[in-house]
Amino acid sequence: MRKLLIAIFAASAGQVSLAQSTQGLSNDGLLLDRIAAVVNDGIILQSQIESRMRIVVDQLREQRTQLPPRDVIEQQVLEQLIVQEVQLQRARRLGIRVPDQMLNQTLQRVAQRNGISLSQLPSALASQGINYSQYREDMRNDMILDALMQRDVIARISVSEREIERFLQRQESSLGDQIDYDISHILIALGQVPSPEEVEAAEQKAEKIHQQLVAGADFTETAVAYSDGQNALDGGRLGWRRGAQLPPVFFDVVRDLQPGEISPPIRSPSGVHLLKLNDVRGSDRVIELQHHTRHILLRPDEILDDRAIKSKLQRIRVRIVEDGEDFDDVARLESDDPGSGPMGGDLGWNTPGTFVPVFEEEIAALQPGQISEPFRTEFGWHIVELIDRQERDTTEEVQRMRAIEAIRASKREQETEIWLRQLRDEAYVELRG
């Protein structure tokens, strides 16, 4: 349980408004806190850095990792908090919010996975020295960042017909696509349009790090010290990935590595990488019960808040259920989902687990032909209709959908790094000594 809760907690840190008091003295005249960095119109406090560093150090010790110097960890933590603050500021500008109801549902699932009730979660966290109120807000920030990632990165990753065809051909001819790889990586990042000198410097730095690793340097410690990737403080760990979900430039190298081996430097649009293959395992496909659904999505904005959007969606449901309007026509006219809206809200056939948990729970409670009441996810307010549910064998349609998902997953890592680097480069950041 500790590992699960700490992992979730470590993904975010509390945010503080620039308008708040950020520096004060105790009765003894001691400095209580100070501004470590100004990020656009927000700030990062030294107390946030210290709090995050305690978590990072605990994690590294649990991994039995030799701790790098304090200033190295502090620099990585500060950079992580800066990038997170920039993302949260963008989410606020876009009106991305997570209401308490949706947050409570997520916390309920966390508690259930740990074999306790939601009411027991505060005391369980307190036993680990974690403040429940802060934990709630950190979880809320995680959910906001997930929604922002879906909007800015995942939803904009395009997949061409040619890519789908090549994927399916490779799947038929390559057993590697049915194998899972446990990977760690170190990234030496490059800007959007790097100069030849910057590219050469990054490649030289990566080569020097590669030589250190080959000579026996610990990969986890080296990643913490040198990697520019967002998972640097996790020792560069990417975790288990299906071969087909890896970027082609990674897959072509990893499939030829043995567990424990480290790749030479690899160039990609986001920078120069070093990969370590931790382990390999086979994987069999499982055919599950599938559901065919369609939905209508409405997103709150500066004019219509959650209450107004929910009320509007309730009226839309009445138009369909009681007045007999066609779901397809209403979805094309009203839905804010750019993907399914023009197709009458049709989400196609999917297996359980494809959508976010709240959405899946609503689908599970429906019978074919039924339409849900309005409900909230991090993407907005929905009503969903279950068109049909049945056991289906692997078909061309399912293979095609999996191909699209795998191709998007293979692009996600690099697209995310590029997106985060762009946000960071465009932000005003002033470090305070």
C-alpha angles and dihedrals in degrees: 000000000000092000093050096047095043091048091054093043093049092057093077145017134210117276123223128201118239088231091064122095106264105177132044145148129244122228087269092055094252120146108253099192142338141200111265097181141359112222113189102297094342136073141217117218127214087237090061090053092048092048093050092044091056090055093046093049091049090051093048091049091050087054088051088238121160104247116241118224115296094245091056092053091044092052092050092047092048092050091048091051092048092053091046092050091051090052093048091050090053091048090053091050089052092049095244108162138166113213121215092252093059092042091052091052090054092048089049090058091048090053093047092051088055093048097249137102125255090251089057094050097084093055091044090054092044090056086061093047094255121138110229096213092052090045090055092053092045089052090049090053090050090054092047091051091048090054091047090050091052091051101042102032118013098041091051098050105110124209119200127211089243091056091051092050093049091048093052091047091050090047091056094048103035126065087190090080088064093054127090120222126202104212140180123190145188119213126202098195127220129198124251094270106019121191120238088253092054091049091050092048092050092048092049091049091049091049091051091050090047091055090051091051093048088050090058107273113153110258095213094051091045092051091051090050102042114012120109091196121115090243095054093114089054088060090262091294114166093173128210116348130175111240091242091054094057121094106264091243088057096042094051089058102035096052089062095049126095120223108282095023123124125217126231116252113299123201121219135159090270096051142277119325139198115200129201120195107216099177145338132218137174122245133202123204117243123207111217139184107283133205131208112214144165129196146184118227126198121184124207116237140173091290103039118042127197094278093050093046092049091050091049091050091050089055090049090052091052090052090056102036101036106019095042100235114161113261091216094055094045092049092051089052102039112022120107092201105112091198104048101019096080088049094056092266092296112161095179126217115331138167122239110277096039094106133046114286097255090053091047091051091054091050092048091056094054133088120215110285095022124121121211127234114255113286136177131240129166088270096057138269121331145184114197131195122206105219098180143337125204146139109268132186121224108289137176089261093055092045090052093051091049089049091054092048092048093048091050090049090051090054096041098081096053095038090052093050091049092047093049092046090052092050090048094048092049094049125095107236125180117182116211117211 
